[in-house]
Amino acid sequence: MSLLSSTTPLRRRVLVPALAALSLFTVAVPAAGTATACPEGACGSISVGAPSLAPPSQEPCTSKEQVVCRIREMTPVERLEARQVRVRYHQLLTDMGRRRCALERAGASPETVARELVRMRNEAKDIARAGMTPAQVAALEQRNREKYGNPLGPTADQLYAKHGSWEKVVESAGRTSAAVDGELGLAYKACPCDTHTHAQAA
């Protein structure tokens, strides 16, 4: 079953996928007025509050993040659903971080690491398309074909051309929008490699 009820109006159903479809390769932007202090030692997806219970906003949105504006247009129930999708997105980032650490420990090149992270992101279609109808998925895939030449999104080579180095592609892969996270009562802190190592040993 979709994360969104089939009774949810179409205009609303297209908002939640936008949260997860935010590129993994964007610079994090602090959320104005949002406390995102993480408990000492915590990493991964961290709860720092709760989504707003206010009704859908009718006021002009001043945020520079379009997705933040869309969240404010949601009902409280839709924001809770969006939060669940966002947590799944954070879990993907953690999995990518774990994989990055394993590859780097094994001596993999930045290019190899970057290509693997891009592959993981592109294969996580269930997160990026949560709540979308078949027609919406088809439209998204067509857009990706026109823009990137494939239905999944930018390839590793296209991202390399954008960022200029494999190291930058790798670094940008673990970033998330703090503004969007904060709007949903979340924060994300990448786990250091020794944390992944200890978790695997346990």
Residue frames as qw, qx, qy, qz and C-alpha x, y, z in Angstrom:
[[0.000, 0.888, 0.459, 0.000, 0.00, 0.00, 0.00],
 [0.344, 0.630, -0.039, 0.695, 1.17, 3.52, -0.75],
 [0.328, -0.170, -0.497, 0.785, 2.33, 5.71, 2.09],
 [0.254, 0.092, 0.055, -0.961, -0.47, 8.02, 1.04],
 [0.464, 0.354, 0.738, -0.339, -4.10, 7.07, 1.19],
 [0.257, 0.303, 0.705, 0.587, -5.85, 6.66, -2.13],
 [0.024, -0.849, -0.528, -0.007, -8.34, 9.21, -0.88],
 [0.342, -0.593, 0.037, 0.728, -5.63, 11.86, -0.65],
 [0.470, 0.843, 0.109, -0.239, -6.23, 14.54, -3.30],
 [0.823, 0.389, 0.080, 0.405, -3.87, 14.33, -6.25],
 [0.158, 0.875, -0.180, 0.420, -2.43, 17.76, -5.50],
 [0.561, -0.701, 0.396, -0.193, -1.34, 16.48, -2.09],
 [0.961, -0.056, 0.247, 0.107, -0.10, 13.11, -3.32],
 [0.696, 0.586, -0.074, 0.407, 2.47, 14.74, -5.54],
 [0.141, -0.895, 0.283, -0.316, 3.99, 16.64, -2.60],
 [0.793, -0.499, 0.350, -0.010, 5.34, 13.75, -0.53],
 [0.896, 0.225, 0.163, 0.346, 7.40, 12.21, -3.37],
 [0.326, 0.852, -0.126, 0.391, 9.05, 15.58, -3.85],
 [0.504, -0.783, 0.338, -0.134, 10.55, 15.31, -0.36],
 [0.841, -0.231, 0.450, 0.190, 12.28, 12.06, -1.10],
 [0.734, 0.542, 0.241, 0.331, 13.16, 13.05, -4.62],
 [0.094, -0.966, 0.225, 0.086, 15.32, 15.90, -3.40],
 [0.713, 0.531, -0.419, 0.183, 18.72, 15.27, -4.91],
 [0.840, -0.443, -0.084, 0.301, 21.29, 13.60, -2.72],
 [0.636, 0.124, 0.084, 0.757, 23.73, 15.96, -4.33],
 [0.031, -0.854, -0.180, -0.488, 22.56, 19.29, -2.88],
 [0.276, 0.286, -0.512, 0.762, 24.19, 21.49, -0.29],
 [0.345, -0.567, -0.708, 0.241, 22.56, 21.41, 3.13],
 [0.025, -0.543, -0.052, -0.838, 20.79, 24.65, 4.05],
 [0.098, -0.117, -0.736, 0.659, 20.15, 25.46, 7.73],
 [0.192, -0.651, -0.675, -0.290, 16.48, 25.70, 8.67],
 [0.009, -0.449, 0.172, -0.877, 15.72, 29.14, 9.97],
 [0.518, -0.389, 0.250, -0.720, 14.51, 29.07, 13.54],
 [0.939, -0.094, -0.254, -0.210, 14.76, 25.31, 13.77],
 [0.405, -0.656, 0.622, -0.137, 16.75, 23.70, 16.56],
 [0.910, 0.269, -0.292, -0.115, 18.60, 20.77, 15.11],
 [0.132, -0.652, 0.706, -0.243, 21.09, 20.07, 17.88],
 [0.821, 0.053, -0.551, -0.141, 21.91, 16.36, 17.89],
 [0.788, -0.593, 0.150, -0.070, 22.40, 14.37, 21.10],
 [0.070, -0.743, 0.658, 0.096, 26.10, 13.81, 21.71],
 [0.315, -0.241, 0.912, 0.101, 27.27, 10.71, 19.89],
 [0.641, 0.457, 0.557, -0.265, 24.04, 10.30, 17.90],
 [0.018, 0.359, -0.588, -0.725, 24.17, 9.88, 14.17],
 [0.083, 0.320, 0.893, 0.305, 21.84, 8.96, 11.32],
 [0.242, -0.572, -0.426, -0.658, 18.25, 10.14, 11.34],
 [0.245, -0.159, -0.633, 0.716, 17.59, 12.04, 14.56],
 [0.182, -0.762, -0.565, -0.260, 14.26, 13.29, 15.91],
 [0.281, 0.013, -0.286, 0.916, 14.56, 16.86, 17.17],
 [0.324, 0.172, 0.245, -0.897, 10.88, 17.70, 17.33],
 [0.427, 0.413, 0.803, -0.060, 7.62, 17.05, 15.56],
 [0.154, 0.339, 0.523, 0.767, 6.07, 18.28, 12.32],
 [0.214, 0.000, 0.179, -0.960, 3.76, 21.24, 12.68],
 [0.134, 0.418, 0.890, -0.127, 0.15, 20.41, 13.52],
 [0.210, 0.474, 0.066, -0.853, -1.03, 23.65, 11.95],
 [0.684, 0.555, 0.456, -0.133, -3.56, 23.45, 9.10],
 [0.646, 0.343, 0.340, 0.592, -2.28, 23.94, 5.56],
 [0.225, -0.505, -0.053, 0.832, -0.75, 27.37, 5.31],
 [0.402, 0.785, 0.450, 0.139, -2.48, 29.96, 3.18],
 [0.160, -0.914, 0.128, 0.350, 0.26, 32.54, 3.72],
 [0.601, 0.730, -0.321, 0.053, 2.96, 33.35, 1.16],
 [0.918, -0.273, 0.009, 0.287, 5.97, 31.15, 1.82],
 [0.028, 0.953, -0.299, -0.038, 9.25, 32.96, 2.47],
 [0.742, -0.366, 0.515, 0.224, 11.49, 29.89, 2.48],
 [0.231, 0.637, -0.568, -0.467, 14.02, 29.57, -0.32],
 [0.138, -0.094, 0.981, 0.096, 13.36, 25.80, -0.33],
 [0.526, -0.044, -0.407, -0.746, 10.36, 24.97, -2.52],
 [0.553, -0.177, -0.814, -0.021, 9.88, 21.68, -0.69],
 [0.134, -0.184, -0.613, 0.756, 9.60, 23.50, 2.65],
 [0.368, 0.095, -0.037, -0.924, 6.79, 25.55, 1.16],
 [0.607, -0.058, -0.655, -0.445, 5.07, 22.37, -0.01],
 [0.376, -0.164, -0.829, 0.380, 5.33, 20.84, 3.45],
 [0.077, 0.184, 0.407, -0.891, 3.60, 23.88, 4.90],
 [0.515, 0.059, -0.313, -0.796, 0.76, 23.36, 2.43],
 [0.460, -0.069, -0.882, -0.080, 0.18, 19.82, 3.76],
 [0.691, -0.576, -0.133, -0.416, -2.25, 18.71, 6.42],
 [0.414, -0.634, 0.606, -0.244, -0.79, 17.46, 9.74],
 [0.906, 0.003, 0.417, -0.071, -1.45, 13.84, 8.68],
 [0.756, 0.632, -0.041, 0.165, 0.34, 14.38, 5.38],
 [0.054, 0.832, -0.489, 0.257, 3.31, 15.90, 7.22],
 [0.683, -0.408, 0.584, -0.162, 3.57, 12.80, 9.40],
 [0.909, 0.310, 0.272, 0.061, 3.54, 10.64, 6.27],
 [0.479, 0.817, -0.229, 0.224, 6.17, 12.88, 4.71],
 [0.335, -0.736, 0.553, -0.198, 8.28, 12.48, 7.85],
 [0.873, -0.111, 0.474, -0.025, 8.19, 8.70, 7.45],
 [0.779, 0.591, 0.068, 0.198, 9.39, 9.01, 3.87],
 [0.134, 0.888, -0.359, 0.255, 12.14, 11.38, 4.99],
 [0.631, -0.538, 0.549, -0.109, 13.34, 8.90, 7.63],
 [0.908, 0.212, 0.339, 0.124, 13.59, 6.26, 4.90],
 [0.502, 0.818, -0.125, 0.253, 15.64, 8.72, 2.88],
 [0.245, -0.803, 0.499, -0.215, 17.96, 9.20, 5.86],
 [0.848, -0.217, 0.483, -0.017, 18.29, 5.43, 6.18],
 [0.807, 0.542, 0.102, 0.211, 19.41, 5.33, 2.56],
 [0.175, 0.881, -0.338, 0.280, 22.06, 7.96, 3.31],
 [0.578, -0.590, 0.541, -0.155, 23.26, 5.86, 6.26],
 [0.921, 0.126, 0.359, 0.086, 23.45, 2.75, 4.07],
 [0.604, 0.748, -0.070, 0.265, 25.40, 4.75, 1.51],
 [0.149, -0.848, 0.444, -0.247, 27.75, 5.99, 4.21],
 [0.798, -0.333, 0.501, -0.050, 28.32, 2.45, 5.44],
 [0.869, 0.395, 0.231, 0.188, 29.08, 1.30, 1.92],
 [0.310, 0.887, -0.229, 0.256, 31.41, 4.23, 1.34],
 [0.428, -0.724, 0.519, -0.154, 33.38, 3.38, 4.48],
 [0.887, -0.070, 0.453, 0.051, 33.70, -0.27, 3.49],
 [0.742, 0.618, 0.093, 0.240, 34.95, 0.61, 0.02],
 [0.108, 0.900, -0.330, 0.264, 37.43, 3.16, 1.29],
 [0.642, -0.553, 0.525, -0.080, 38.79, 0.69, 3.86],
 [0.884, 0.151, 0.414, 0.157, 39.28, -1.77, 1.01],
 [0.388, -0.383, 0.402, 0.735, 41.30, 0.82, -0.92],
 [0.441, 0.637, 0.591, 0.225, 38.70, 1.67, -3.56],
 [0.282, 0.120, 0.173, 0.936, 39.32, 4.76, -5.68],
 [0.214, 0.350, 0.299, -0.862, 37.09, 7.85, -5.36],
 [0.438, 0.170, -0.504, -0.725, 35.64, 7.02, -8.77],
 [0.375, -0.126, -0.916, -0.068, 34.68, 3.51, -7.65],
 [0.056, -0.342, -0.689, 0.636, 33.09, 4.88, -4.47],
 [0.280, 0.311, -0.004, -0.908, 31.22, 7.59, -6.35],
 [0.442, 0.065, -0.689, -0.570, 29.84, 5.17, -8.93],
 [0.297, -0.231, -0.913, 0.158, 28.61, 2.83, -6.21],
 [0.049, 0.375, 0.510, -0.772, 26.84, 5.60, -4.30],
 [0.376, 0.256, -0.262, -0.851, 25.16, 6.87, -7.46],
 [0.406, -0.047, -0.860, -0.304, 24.06, 3.31, -8.23],
 [0.159, -0.312, -0.827, 0.440, 22.56, 2.93, -4.74],
 [0.192, 0.363, 0.229, -0.882, 20.69, 6.20, -5.07],
 [0.421, 0.205, -0.480, -0.742, 19.31, 5.41, -8.50],
 [0.383, -0.108, -0.908, -0.131, 18.17, 1.96, -7.41],
 [0.021, -0.290, -0.710, 0.641, 16.25, 3.39, -4.44],
 [0.169, -0.276, -0.502, -0.802, 13.23, 4.10, -6.63],
 [0.398, -0.563, -0.723, -0.030, 10.79, 3.04, -3.92],
 [0.319, -0.526, -0.345, 0.709, 11.87, 5.99, -1.76],
 [0.063, -0.176, 0.245, 0.951, 11.91, 8.60, -4.50],
 [0.326, -0.158, -0.586, -0.725, 8.54, 7.47, -5.80],
 [0.082, -0.298, -0.859, 0.407, 6.66, 6.71, -2.60],
 [0.215, 0.576, 0.493, -0.615, 3.02, 7.71, -2.96],
 [0.197, 0.405, -0.412, -0.792, 3.21, 8.34, -6.69],
 [0.800, 0.354, 0.333, -0.351, 0.60, 7.03, -9.09],
 [0.741, 0.124, 0.523, 0.403, 1.65, 5.01, -12.17],
 [0.403, 0.835, 0.248, 0.279, 0.98, 8.07, -14.31],
 [0.212, -0.954, 0.213, 0.014, 3.22, 10.22, -12.10],
 [0.701, -0.377, 0.518, 0.312, 5.99, 7.61, -12.21],
 [0.672, 0.450, 0.452, 0.377, 5.73, 7.49, -16.00],
 [0.178, 0.964, 0.069, 0.184, 5.96, 11.29, -16.18],
 [0.447, -0.805, 0.365, 0.139, 9.01, 11.33, -13.89],
 [0.748, -0.105, 0.546, 0.361, 10.75, 8.64, -15.91],
 [0.543, 0.697, 0.334, 0.327, 10.03, 10.50, -19.14],
 [0.074, -0.988, 0.126, -0.052, 11.51, 13.69, -17.64],
 [0.602, -0.584, 0.491, 0.235, 14.63, 11.78, -16.60],
 [0.749, 0.267, 0.488, 0.360, 14.96, 10.27, -20.07],
 [0.358, 0.876, 0.178, 0.271, 14.77, 13.70, -21.65],
 [0.200, -0.944, 0.245, -0.094, 17.18, 15.30, -19.16],
 [0.440, -0.617, 0.651, 0.039, 19.59, 12.46, -18.40],
 [0.482, 0.402, -0.693, -0.355, 18.97, 9.87, -21.09],
 [0.358, -0.067, -0.926, 0.098, 17.69, 7.22, -18.67],
 [0.480, -0.612, -0.449, -0.440, 14.60, 6.78, -16.44],
 [0.689, -0.437, -0.457, 0.355, 16.47, 6.71, -13.11],
 [0.234, -0.956, -0.009, 0.177, 18.25, 10.05, -13.02],
 [0.240, 0.866, -0.438, -0.027, 21.76, 11.47, -13.53],
 [0.942, 0.097, -0.242, 0.211, 24.55, 8.99, -14.09],
 [0.681, -0.553, 0.035, 0.478, 27.87, 9.02, -12.28],
 [0.528, 0.148, 0.302, 0.780, 29.54, 10.51, -15.34],
 [0.003, -0.765, -0.352, -0.540, 26.95, 13.29, -15.57],
 [0.530, -0.836, -0.130, 0.052, 27.51, 14.14, -11.91],
 [0.700, -0.259, 0.153, 0.647, 31.26, 14.10, -12.43],
 [0.336, 0.468, 0.330, 0.748, 30.83, 16.60, -15.24],
 [0.265, -0.858, -0.282, -0.336, 28.74, 18.78, -12.90],
 [0.627, -0.772, 0.012, 0.102, 31.02, 18.64, -9.83],
 [0.307, 0.857, -0.407, 0.077, 34.42, 18.38, -11.51],
 [0.134, 0.457, -0.852, 0.218, 35.88, 15.55, -9.44],
 [0.647, -0.220, -0.719, -0.129, 34.93, 12.13, -8.09],
 [0.303, -0.117, -0.643, 0.694, 35.77, 13.30, -4.56],
 [0.256, 0.024, 0.129, -0.958, 33.14, 16.03, -4.81],
 [0.642, -0.130, -0.533, -0.535, 30.55, 13.56, -6.09],
 [0.566, -0.169, -0.762, 0.264, 31.31, 11.31, -3.10],
 [0.130, -0.101, -0.487, 0.858, 31.13, 14.16, -0.58],
 [0.390, -0.027, -0.091, -0.916, 27.91, 15.57, -1.97],
 [0.529, -0.147, -0.778, -0.305, 26.28, 12.14, -1.88],
 [0.409, -0.314, -0.764, 0.388, 25.92, 12.22, 1.89],
 [0.029, 0.023, 0.204, -0.978, 24.33, 15.63, 2.16],
 [0.057, -0.606, -0.788, -0.095, 20.72, 16.41, 2.91],
 [0.049, -0.596, -0.127, -0.792, 18.67, 19.60, 3.15],
 [0.212, -0.155, -0.689, 0.675, 18.63, 20.68, 6.80],
 [0.325, 0.019, 0.038, -0.945, 15.76, 23.05, 6.00],
 [0.685, -0.084, -0.518, -0.505, 13.52, 20.21, 4.82],
 [0.538, -0.093, -0.786, 0.290, 14.62, 17.92, 7.64],
 [0.065, -0.057, -0.507, 0.857, 13.95, 20.60, 10.26],
 [0.480, -0.077, -0.168, -0.858, 10.49, 21.31, 8.88],
 [0.793, -0.143, -0.511, -0.301, 9.62, 17.68, 9.64],
 [0.666, -0.662, 0.241, -0.247, 11.20, 17.64, 13.10],
 [0.966, 0.003, 0.070, 0.249, 14.29, 15.76, 11.94],
 [0.001, -0.866, 0.467, 0.176, 18.02, 16.21, 11.62],
 [0.969, 0.207, -0.061, 0.119, 20.60, 14.07, 9.90],
 [0.219, -0.822, 0.521, 0.065, 24.18, 13.53, 11.02],
 [0.771, 0.404, -0.490, -0.054, 26.46, 11.28, 9.02],
 [0.868, -0.472, 0.153, 0.028, 27.91, 8.44, 11.04],
 [0.015, 0.763, -0.632, -0.139, 31.73, 8.26, 11.15],
 [0.691, 0.302, -0.634, -0.175, 33.31, 5.16, 9.69],
 [0.129, 0.224, -0.875, 0.410, 34.30, 3.77, 13.08],
 [0.572, 0.037, 0.421, -0.703, 30.62, 3.76, 14.07],
 [0.817, 0.293, -0.276, -0.412, 29.80, 1.56, 11.07],
 [0.462, 0.371, -0.792, 0.149, 32.70, -0.72, 11.94],
 [0.176, -0.152, 0.767, -0.598, 31.54, -1.15, 15.54],
 [0.711, 0.145, 0.180, -0.664, 27.95, -1.79, 14.43],
 [0.769, 0.331, -0.491, -0.239, 29.08, -4.53, 12.06],
 [0.265, 0.323, -0.841, 0.344, 31.25, -6.11, 14.76],
 [0.430, -0.062, 0.593, -0.678, 28.31, -6.21, 17.16]]
